[in-house]
Amino acid sequence: MAYSLHVDSVQQVVWDSLPPSLGEELSLALFQATEDPHGTTVPYGADDGVTRLLITQRFLVMFLMNDQAQRLTIIQITVL
């Protein structure tokens, strides 16, 4: 079952400000992360089971992952 994705207003502004091709690339990467968060992300820092990092050629996206609620919360989007 896919995880839900929560994006706060600040991160939504970052996402919305991307050129269309990058926005689509980010959307696809985030979709894949919601389908398989453990397989598409890596632990961020010490593996606390909560803070995860999605790494692509153009983005770093930091998440808080709640397995019980099956929810990913974006806390930072970095464009490389």
C-alpha distance (Angstrom), angle and dihedral (degrees) to the residues before:
residue distance angle dihedral
M1 . . .
A2 3.80 . .
Y3 3.77 121.8 .
S4 3.79 119.7 -121.6
L5 3.79 118.6 -116.9
H6 3.79 123.3 -132.9
V7 3.80 118.5 -164.2
D8 3.80 120.1 -178.2
S9 3.79 121.2 -143.3
V10 3.81 94.9 -98.6
Q11 3.80 94.1 53.2
Q12 3.81 90.0 42.8
V13 3.83 88.8 58.2
V14 3.82 89.7 52.0
W15 3.81 91.3 49.1
D16 3.81 93.3 45.4
S17 3.81 92.1 49.4
L18 3.81 93.3 60.2
P19 3.80 119.4 105.0
P20 3.83 110.2 -99.8
S21 3.81 95.6 -102.2
L22 3.81 92.6 51.4
G23 3.80 91.6 43.3
E24 3.80 89.9 54.6
E25 3.80 91.4 47.1
L26 3.81 90.5 51.4
S27 3.81 91.5 46.6
L28 3.81 91.1 53.3
A29 3.81 92.8 47.3
L30 3.81 90.9 49.2
F31 3.79 91.4 48.3
Q32 3.80 89.7 53.3
A33 3.81 89.8 48.5
T34 3.80 91.4 54.0
E35 3.81 90.2 50.7
D36 3.83 94.8 49.3
P37 3.81 111.9 6.8
H38 3.80 95.5 167.6
G39 3.80 93.0 49.0
T40 3.80 98.2 44.6
T41 3.81 100.2 40.8
V42 3.79 136.1 54.9
P43 3.80 130.8 -147.4
Y44 3.80 114.0 -86.6
G45 3.79 109.8 -134.3
A46 3.79 112.5 -37.9
D47 3.79 110.0 14.4
D48 3.79 99.6 -108.7
G49 3.80 92.3 157.4
V50 3.79 90.4 -119.5
T51 3.80 111.7 66.5
R52 3.80 112.1 64.8
L53 3.80 136.1 172.5
L54 3.79 127.7 -143.9
I55 3.80 109.5 -154.7
T56 3.81 123.1 -165.5
Q57 3.80 131.8 158.2
R58 3.82 90.2 -93.1
F59 3.81 106.2 24.3
L60 3.76 146.1 48.0
V61 3.79 111.8 -164.0
M62 3.79 119.7 -174.6
F63 3.81 117.1 -153.9
L64 3.73 140.2 -175.3
M65 3.78 105.3 -139.5
N66 3.79 121.9 -154.4
D67 3.79 108.1 -170.6
Q68 3.80 93.9 -177.2
A69 3.82 93.4 55.5
Q70 3.84 91.5 31.6
R71 3.78 90.6 -129.6
L72 3.80 134.6 140.4
T73 3.79 117.6 -158.4
I74 3.79 116.7 -164.1
I75 3.79 111.0 -137.6
Q76 3.81 99.3 170.2
I77 3.80 138.9 12.0
T78 3.79 116.0 -164.2
V79 3.80 121.0 -173.1
L80 3.80 112.1 -149.6
